[in-house]
Amino acid sequence: MINAYQKGMRFVFDIQNYGWEKVSRLYNDAPVSTEEILRLGKWLKGEKLFKF
């Protein structure tokens, strides 16, 4: 279970490398799938598996 939290934390740290504006984007455009967290490029490109 802790592994999932670590992956989420790692995701935010990796996003931070692209600048704080990307971290801020997480509040309005949070990942909707585990795939976006495991494959950072998908979230950065805006590739969503599900559209709400």
N, CA, C and O atoms as CSV, one atom per row, in Angstrom:
chain,resi,resn,atom,element,x,y,z
A,1,MET,N,N,0.816,-1.191,0.000
A,1,MET,CA,C,0.000,0.000,0.000
A,1,MET,C,C,0.863,1.260,0.000
A,1,MET,O,O,0.540,2.232,-0.684
A,2,ILE,N,N,1.936,1.251,0.747
A,2,ILE,CA,C,2.806,2.425,0.807
A,2,ILE,C,C,3.426,2.701,-0.556
A,2,ILE,O,O,3.696,3.854,-0.893
A,3,ASN,N,N,3.652,1.659,-1.337
A,3,ASN,CA,C,4.237,1.825,-2.669
A,3,ASN,C,C,3.412,2.782,-3.524
A,3,ASN,O,O,3.976,3.584,-4.268
A,4,ALA,N,N,2.101,2.711,-3.430
A,4,ALA,CA,C,1.236,3.607,-4.205
A,4,ALA,C,C,1.454,5.056,-3.795
A,4,ALA,O,O,1.494,5.940,-4.652
A,5,TYR,N,N,1.593,5.311,-2.511
A,5,TYR,CA,C,1.839,6.671,-2.030
A,5,TYR,C,C,3.205,7.169,-2.491
A,5,TYR,O,O,3.362,8.341,-2.834
A,6,GLN,N,N,4.183,6.283,-2.496
A,6,GLN,CA,C,5.521,6.659,-2.944
A,6,GLN,C,C,5.522,7.010,-4.428
A,6,GLN,O,O,6.199,7.951,-4.842
A,7,LYS,N,N,4.768,6.263,-5.226
A,7,LYS,CA,C,4.688,6.562,-6.653
A,7,LYS,C,C,4.009,7.911,-6.889
A,7,LYS,O,O,4.410,8.663,-7.777
A,8,GLY,N,N,2.987,8.213,-6.099
A,8,GLY,CA,C,2.324,9.504,-6.209
A,8,GLY,C,C,3.247,10.643,-5.829
A,8,GLY,O,O,3.278,11.677,-6.497
A,9,MET,N,N,3.997,10.455,-4.756
A,9,MET,CA,C,4.947,11.471,-4.327
A,9,MET,C,C,6.041,11.656,-5.376
A,9,MET,O,O,6.435,12.784,-5.671
A,10,ARG,N,N,6.524,10.567,-5.932
A,10,ARG,CA,C,7.550,10.636,-6.972
A,10,ARG,C,C,7.019,11.388,-8.199
A,10,ARG,O,O,7.746,12.160,-8.824
A,11,PHE,N,N,5.744,11.155,-8.537
A,11,PHE,CA,C,5.100,11.839,-9.657
A,11,PHE,C,C,5.139,13.351,-9.449
A,11,PHE,O,O,5.495,14.097,-10.361
A,12,VAL,N,N,4.773,13.801,-8.253
A,12,VAL,CA,C,4.775,15.245,-7.975
A,12,VAL,C,C,6.195,15.796,-8.032
A,12,VAL,O,O,6.414,16.880,-8.572
A,13,PHE,N,N,7.154,15.072,-7.488
A,13,PHE,CA,C,8.544,15.525,-7.555
A,13,PHE,C,C,9.026,15.606,-9.004
A,13,PHE,O,O,9.737,16.540,-9.375
A,14,ASP,N,N,8.639,14.630,-9.817
A,14,ASP,CA,C,9.028,14.661,-11.233
A,14,ASP,C,C,8.377,15.830,-11.960
A,14,ASP,O,O,9.009,16.471,-12.800
A,15,ILE,N,N,7.105,16.110,-11.638
A,15,ILE,CA,C,6.410,17.258,-12.235
A,15,ILE,C,C,7.112,18.547,-11.835
A,15,ILE,O,O,7.242,19.460,-12.650
A,16,GLN,N,N,7.560,18.630,-10.601
A,16,GLN,CA,C,8.218,19.833,-10.110
A,16,GLN,C,C,9.460,20.162,-10.940
A,16,GLN,O,O,9.821,21.332,-11.066
A,17,ASN,N,N,10.107,19.164,-11.497
A,17,ASN,CA,C,11.276,19.401,-12.347
A,17,ASN,C,C,10.923,20.220,-13.593
A,17,ASN,O,O,11.797,20.835,-14.203
A,18,TYR,N,N,9.649,20.227,-13.963
A,18,TYR,CA,C,9.195,20.989,-15.125
A,18,TYR,C,C,8.727,22.396,-14.744
A,18,TYR,O,O,8.320,23.176,-15.604
A,19,GLY,N,N,8.788,22.710,-13.449
A,19,GLY,CA,C,8.423,24.044,-12.981
A,19,GLY,C,C,7.192,24.018,-12.102
A,19,GLY,O,O,6.368,23.105,-12.165
A,20,TRP,N,N,7.092,25.049,-11.280
A,20,TRP,CA,C,5.990,25.128,-10.327
A,20,TRP,C,C,4.644,25.323,-11.000
A,20,TRP,O,O,3.616,24.946,-10.438
A,21,GLU,N,N,4.629,25.905,-12.196
A,21,GLU,CA,C,3.348,26.069,-12.894
A,21,GLU,C,C,2.739,24.716,-13.243
A,21,GLU,O,O,1.517,24.575,-13.272
A,22,LYS,N,N,3.576,23.731,-13.505
A,22,LYS,CA,C,3.070,22.366,-13.767
A,22,LYS,C,C,2.506,21.750,-12.488
A,22,LYS,O,O,1.499,21.044,-12.535
A,23,VAL,N,N,3.146,22.012,-11.347
A,23,VAL,CA,C,2.623,21.516,-10.072
A,23,VAL,C,C,1.261,22.150,-9.814
A,23,VAL,O,O,0.334,21.466,-9.381
A,24,SER,N,N,1.130,23.440,-10.073
A,24,SER,CA,C,-0.148,24.126,-9.891
A,24,SER,C,C,-1.222,23.542,-10.806
A,24,SER,O,O,-2.392,23.467,-10.431
A,25,ARG,N,N,-0.819,23.130,-12.005
A,25,ARG,CA,C,-1.761,22.538,-12.958
A,25,ARG,C,C,-2.401,21.269,-12.407
A,25,ARG,O,O,-3.523,20.925,-12.778
A,26,LEU,N,N,-1.685,20.570,-11.518
A,26,LEU,CA,C,-2.213,19.337,-10.933
A,26,LEU,C,C,-3.532,19.560,-10.208
A,26,LEU,O,O,-4.366,18.656,-10.160
A,27,TYR,N,N,-3.738,20.758,-9.639
A,27,TYR,CA,C,-4.975,21.030,-8.902
A,27,TYR,C,C,-6.189,21.091,-9.824
A,27,TYR,O,O,-7.290,20.711,-9.427
A,28,ASN,N,N,-5.994,21.563,-11.041
A,28,ASN,CA,C,-7.101,21.684,-11.986
A,28,ASN,C,C,-7.162,20.549,-12.994
A,28,ASN,O,O,-8.197,20.326,-13.623
A,29,ASP,N,N,-6.058,19.835,-13.149
A,29,ASP,CA,C,-5.967,18.793,-14.170
A,29,ASP,C,C,-5.276,17.562,-13.575
A,29,ASP,O,O,-4.239,17.120,-14.070
A,30,ALA,N,N,-5.852,17.030,-12.530
A,30,ALA,CA,C,-5.248,15.879,-11.849
A,30,ALA,C,C,-5.276,14.642,-12.744
A,30,ALA,O,O,-6.177,14.493,-13.569
A,31,PRO,N,N,-4.299,13.762,-12.585
A,31,PRO,CA,C,-4.329,12.504,-13.341
A,31,PRO,C,C,-5.602,11.726,-13.028
A,31,PRO,O,O,-6.058,11.696,-11.886
A,32,VAL,N,N,-6.162,11.105,-14.043
A,32,VAL,CA,C,-7.388,10.327,-13.853
A,32,VAL,C,C,-7.126,8.831,-13.927
A,32,VAL,O,O,-8.043,8.024,-13.770
A,33,SER,N,N,-5.877,8.467,-14.164
A,33,SER,CA,C,-5.552,7.046,-14.243
A,33,SER,C,C,-4.158,6.803,-13.685
A,33,SER,O,O,-3.321,7.705,-13.637
A,34,THR,N,N,-3.930,5.572,-13.265
A,34,THR,CA,C,-2.608,5.179,-12.793
A,34,THR,C,C,-1.593,5.295,-13.913
A,34,THR,O,O,-0.428,5.612,-13.670
A,35,GLU,N,N,-2.026,5.042,-15.134
A,35,GLU,CA,C,-1.113,5.112,-16.280
A,35,GLU,C,C,-0.481,6.492,-16.414
A,35,GLU,O,O,0.697,6.606,-16.753
A,36,GLU,N,N,-1.255,7.534,-16.152
A,36,GLU,CA,C,-0.711,8.889,-16.235
A,36,GLU,C,C,0.353,9.136,-15.166
A,36,GLU,O,O,1.289,9.905,-15.387
A,37,ILE,N,N,0.212,8.492,-14.022
A,37,ILE,CA,C,1.202,8.658,-12.957
A,37,ILE,C,C,2.456,7.845,-13.266
A,37,ILE,O,O,3.575,8.310,-13.044
A,38,LEU,N,N,2.266,6.639,-13.774
A,38,LEU,CA,C,3.414,5.791,-14.088
A,38,LEU,C,C,4.153,6.251,-15.337
A,38,LEU,O,O,5.352,6.009,-15.471
A,39,ARG,N,N,3.454,6.906,-16.246
A,39,ARG,CA,C,4.058,7.405,-17.493
A,39,ARG,C,C,3.840,8.913,-17.559
A,39,ARG,O,O,2.881,9.396,-18.161
A,40,LEU,N,N,4.742,9.633,-16.932
A,40,LEU,CA,C,4.637,11.087,-16.771
A,40,LEU,C,C,4.344,11.809,-18.076
A,40,LEU,O,O,3.586,12.779,-18.091
A,41,GLY,N,N,4.930,11.351,-19.159
A,41,GLY,CA,C,4.743,11.991,-20.463
A,41,GLY,C,C,3.291,12.061,-20.891
A,41,GLY,O,O,2.888,13.020,-21.549
A,42,LYS,N,N,2.506,11.073,-20.532
A,42,LYS,CA,C,1.082,11.081,-20.900
A,42,LYS,C,C,0.359,12.245,-20.237
A,42,LYS,O,O,-0.454,12.914,-20.876
A,43,TRP,N,N,0.644,12.491,-18.972
A,43,TRP,CA,C,-0.005,13.615,-18.288
A,43,TRP,C,C,0.502,14.944,-18.848
A,43,TRP,O,O,-0.276,15.874,-19.062
A,44,LEU,N,N,1.809,15.023,-19.083
A,44,LEU,CA,C,2.373,16.271,-19.606
A,44,LEU,C,C,1.785,16.626,-20.974
A,44,LEU,O,O,1.575,17.800,-21.281
A,45,LYS,N,N,1.521,15.602,-21.793
A,45,LYS,CA,C,0.956,15.829,-23.126
A,45,LYS,C,C,-0.556,16.013,-23.090
A,45,LYS,O,O,-1.162,16.411,-24.085
A,46,GLY,N,N,-1.163,15.723,-21.941
A,46,GLY,CA,C,-2.611,15.849,-21.830
A,46,GLY,C,C,-3.361,14.658,-22.390
A,46,GLY,O,O,-4.555,14.754,-22.674
A,47,GLU,N,N,-2.671,13.531,-22.554
A,47,GLU,CA,C,-3.318,12.312,-23.055
A,47,GLU,C,C,-4.154,11.708,-21.944
A,47,GLU,O,O,-3.604,11.198,-20.967
A,48,LYS,N,N,-5.446,11.754,-22.070
A,48,LYS,CA,C,-6.342,11.206,-21.050
A,48,LYS,C,C,-7.006,9.944,-21.578
A,48,LYS,O,O,-7.426,9.874,-22.733
A,49,LEU,N,N,-7.090,8.951,-20.702
A,49,LEU,CA,C,-7.836,7.759,-21.055
A,49,LEU,C,C,-9.329,8.003,-20.907
A,49,LEU,O,O,-10.147,7.434,-21.629
A,50,PHE,N,N,-9.662,8.867,-19.948
A,50,PHE,CA,C,-11.060,9.173,-19.668
A,50,PHE,C,C,-11.234,10.675,-19.728
A,50,PHE,O,O,-10.399,11.425,-19.222
A,51,LYS,N,N,-12.301,11.110,-20.337
A,51,LYS,CA,C,-12.637,12.536,-20.380
A,51,LYS,C,C,-13.863,12.759,-19.526
A,51,LYS,O,O,-14.859,12.051,-19.671
A,52,PHE,N,N,-13.804,13.729,-18.641
A,52,PHE,CA,C,-14.939,14.041,-17.777
A,52,PHE,C,C,-15.545,15.350,-18.211
A,52,PHE,O,O,-16.521,15.805,-17.616
